[in-house]
Amino acid sequence: MGYYPAQITAKGVKIDRLHGIDKAQAIQRLKHGKDVYTTKSKAHTLAKELSQGQGTWKDDAHVIGGYRHYHDVCHQHRSHIFLGNRICQGGPDKERYDSSQGVRSCKDHRSHFSLLRRKLLVALKLRTRKIHYRSMLMAKEQFRASTM
């Protein structure tokens, strides 16, 4: 087992985790244009097998709350092999699991973005200082060269 039927709906991707399927059933679903969910390593193997060993096509989530996924290399079957967790605004590592509702939800990222903003400002200040320091060194060298 380890493979689960999945379906793209208006509200996102619906994964039927109660009814696992085997690899052969997963391949049949994919060949008929339907979607499957599994682990990262199994998704890569399944995509490679679906493409007859010619490679894989890995894709990021297209919407917030979506999943990373694989396609067959030629995108012939128009199906998805979903893997991992839902992608939130801040990335997959910024998710939390809400056990009371039994679904994954994105948390508020305001504090995360303010931290990133502060880090970016510090990096810009350091870069500006380095540029200023380099220009001062160049001016000193030019002054020394002109006085000799």
C-alpha positions as CSV (number, residue, x, y, z in Angstrom):
1,M,0.0,0.0,0.0
2,G,1.2,3.5,0.7
3,Y,-0.7,5.0,-2.3
4,Y,-3.9,6.9,-1.9
5,P,-6.5,8.2,-4.4
6,A,-6.5,12.0,-4.8
7,Q,-8.8,14.4,-6.5
8,I,-8.5,18.1,-7.4
9,T,-11.6,19.9,-6.2
10,A,-12.6,23.6,-6.1
11,K,-11.4,23.7,-2.5
12,G,-8.0,22.1,-3.2
13,V,-6.7,18.6,-3.3
14,K,-8.8,15.9,-1.6
15,I,-6.8,12.8,-0.5
16,D,-8.7,9.7,0.5
17,R,-6.4,8.4,3.3
18,L,-8.9,5.8,4.4
19,H,-8.7,3.7,1.2
20,G,-5.1,2.9,0.3
21,I,-4.4,1.3,-3.0
22,D,-1.4,-0.7,-4.3
23,K,1.2,0.3,-6.9
24,A,-0.6,-1.3,-9.8
25,Q,-3.9,0.4,-9.0
26,A,-2.0,3.7,-8.6
27,I,-0.5,3.3,-12.1
28,Q,-3.9,2.5,-13.6
29,R,-5.4,5.7,-12.0
30,L,-2.6,7.8,-13.4
31,K,-2.9,6.3,-16.9
32,H,-6.6,7.2,-16.8
33,G,-5.8,10.8,-15.9
34,K,-6.7,10.5,-12.2
35,D,-4.5,11.6,-9.3
36,V,-2.6,9.8,-6.6
37,Y,-0.9,10.8,-3.3
38,T,2.2,9.0,-1.8
39,T,5.5,9.6,-0.1
40,K,8.4,11.5,-1.8
41,S,10.5,8.5,-2.7
42,K,7.5,6.5,-4.0
43,A,6.3,9.5,-6.0
44,H,9.6,9.8,-7.8
45,T,9.7,6.0,-8.5
46,L,6.1,6.0,-9.7
47,A,6.7,9.0,-12.1
48,K,9.8,7.4,-13.5
49,E,7.9,4.1,-14.1
50,L,5.0,6.0,-15.7
51,S,7.5,7.7,-18.0
52,Q,9.1,4.3,-18.9
53,G,12.4,5.3,-17.3
54,Q,12.8,8.5,-19.5
55,G,12.8,10.8,-16.5
56,T,10.4,12.7,-14.3
57,W,8.7,16.1,-14.2
58,K,8.6,17.6,-10.7
59,D,6.4,20.6,-10.2
60,D,5.8,22.9,-7.2
61,A,2.3,23.6,-5.9
62,H,0.4,26.0,-8.2
63,V,-1.8,27.4,-5.4
64,I,-1.4,28.1,-1.7
65,G,-2.6,25.1,0.1
66,G,-1.6,22.8,-2.8
67,Y,1.0,20.0,-2.9
68,R,4.2,19.5,-4.7
69,H,3.7,16.8,-7.4
70,Y,5.2,14.8,-10.2
71,H,3.9,14.3,-13.8
72,D,5.0,11.8,-16.4
73,V,7.9,13.3,-18.3
74,C,5.9,14.1,-21.4
75,H,2.8,15.1,-19.5
76,Q,0.9,12.7,-21.6
77,H,-1.5,11.3,-19.0
78,R,-2.5,14.7,-17.5
79,S,-2.4,13.2,-14.0
80,H,-0.6,14.2,-10.7
81,I,1.4,12.3,-8.2
82,F,1.1,14.4,-5.1
83,L,3.6,14.2,-2.3
84,G,4.5,15.8,1.1
85,N,2.5,18.4,2.9
86,R,0.4,21.3,1.8
87,I,2.4,24.4,0.8
88,C,1.6,27.5,2.8
89,Q,2.7,31.1,2.0
90,G,5.9,30.7,4.1
91,G,6.7,27.3,2.6
92,P,6.2,23.7,3.7
93,D,8.1,24.0,6.9
94,K,5.8,26.8,8.1
95,E,2.7,24.5,8.5
96,R,1.0,23.2,11.6
97,Y,-1.3,20.4,12.1
98,D,-4.7,21.2,13.5
99,S,-5.7,17.9,15.2
100,S,-9.1,19.1,16.3
101,Q,-10.2,19.4,12.7
102,G,-8.1,16.6,11.2
103,V,-6.8,18.8,8.4
104,R,-3.6,20.8,7.8
105,S,-3.9,24.5,7.9
106,C,-1.5,27.4,7.3
107,K,-0.6,29.5,10.3
108,D,-0.4,33.3,10.5
109,H,2.9,34.3,8.9
110,R,3.1,37.9,10.0
111,S,5.9,37.3,12.5
112,H,7.8,35.1,10.0
113,F,7.7,37.9,7.4
114,S,8.7,40.6,9.8
115,L,11.7,38.5,10.8
116,L,12.6,38.0,7.2
117,R,12.2,41.7,6.6
118,R,14.6,42.5,9.5
119,K,17.2,40.0,8.2
120,L,17.0,41.6,4.8
121,L,17.5,45.1,6.2
122,V,20.5,44.0,8.1
123,A,22.0,42.3,5.0
124,L,21.4,45.5,3.0
125,K,23.1,47.6,5.7
126,L,26.1,45.3,5.8
127,R,26.4,45.3,2.0
128,T,26.2,49.1,2.0
129,R,29.0,49.3,4.6
130,K,31.2,46.9,2.6
131,I,30.7,48.9,-0.6
132,H,31.5,52.2,1.3
133,Y,34.6,50.6,2.9
134,R,35.8,49.3,-0.5
135,S,35.4,52.8,-2.1
136,M,37.3,54.3,0.9
137,L,40.2,51.8,0.3
138,M,40.2,52.6,-3.4
139,A,40.3,56.3,-2.7
140,K,43.2,55.8,-0.3
141,E,45.1,53.8,-2.9
142,Q,44.5,56.4,-5.5
143,F,45.7,59.1,-3.1
144,R,48.8,57.2,-2.3
145,A,49.6,56.6,-5.9
146,S,49.1,60.2,-6.8
147,T,51.3,61.5,-4.0
148,M,54.3,59.3,-4.9
